[in-house]
């Protein structure tokens, strides 16, 4: 796993965790999925990479994730924002909205 640096210009505070959605690699197929549909899917997608963790996250429990981890997050959780520095789409979620680690993918 390669190290992750926070280039967003957003630093999570308190129990917040900054995550960035990612799409698993898609195999080539005969069906074309338009970019507009793929962007809409990412808002429902639950897969994310942890970018940064607030200083108070998981103080009362074992940490669920660290920057660079691929995780599943609760649907519609947190706040969607564009990174002011890099313009990419991020989500700021509560530390408890991470409920599983992704350990392998096809």
N, C-alpha and C positions, 0 to 999 in steps of 0.2 A: 504494500500500500504506500503510495507516494504521499509526502507531507502536504498538508493543505495550508495555504496562507489566506488570510482574510483581506481581499482586495476590494471589498464592497464599499467601504467608507462608513459602515454601520457596526457599532460595538454593542453586543447585548449586555443589559444591566440586570442585576438581581438574579432571578431564577430563569431568565430568558435564554433560549438557545437559537442561534442563527443557523438556518439550514438552507441548502440550495437543492431544488428538485433535480433529478436526473432521469433520463430514460434509459432503460436497459437496451443493449444493442439489439437492433431488429435484424432479423435475417431477411435477405432479399426475397421478395415475393412478387407475384403478378398483380397484386392489389396496391394501388397507389393511394396513400393517405395524404390529403392536402395539408399544407403547413398550418392553416387556420384551425383545422380539426386537431392536429397534434398539440398546438398551443392551448386549446381548450381542455384537452385531456390532461395536460400537466397540472392544471388547477385541481383536478380530482385525484391525480396520482398521489400515492402515498409513499413513494420511495424518495429518499433525500440523502444528501451527504451533509454531515455536521461540519460547519465552517468555523464557528466560534461558540464558546460556552460562557455564560455569565458567571460572575464570581460566587454567587450564592446557590447555583444549581446543585441539586442533590446533596445539600449539606446534611440532611437527615437520613440519607440512604447511600448505598453504594452507587457510584456514578454509572449511568446507563450507557453513556457514549462519550467519545472524545473527538476532537477535530480530525476529520478524515474518515470516520466510520460511516458506513452506509447503513441506514436505518429505515424502519417503517414508522410513519407518524400518523397520528389521528387525522381523519379527513376533516377538512374545513377548520382546522385548528389555527390559532394565532392570527397573525397580521401579515399580509403580502406586501412587499415593498420592492422598489427598484433600488439597487445600490447607487448612491449618488456619485460614487467614484467610477464604477465600471458599467453601470446601466443594466446589470443582469438582474433577473428575477429571484428574489429570496423570500423566505418566510421566517418570521420571528415567532417561536412557539414557546410554551411553558415546558419546563424540564420533564414534567410528567406526561407530556403528549408523545414522547418517544416510547414505543411499547415493544419493539423487537429490533434485533440486529440482523442484517442480511449477511449471511456467512458465505454463500456461494450463489452463483447464477449460471444459467446455461450460456 
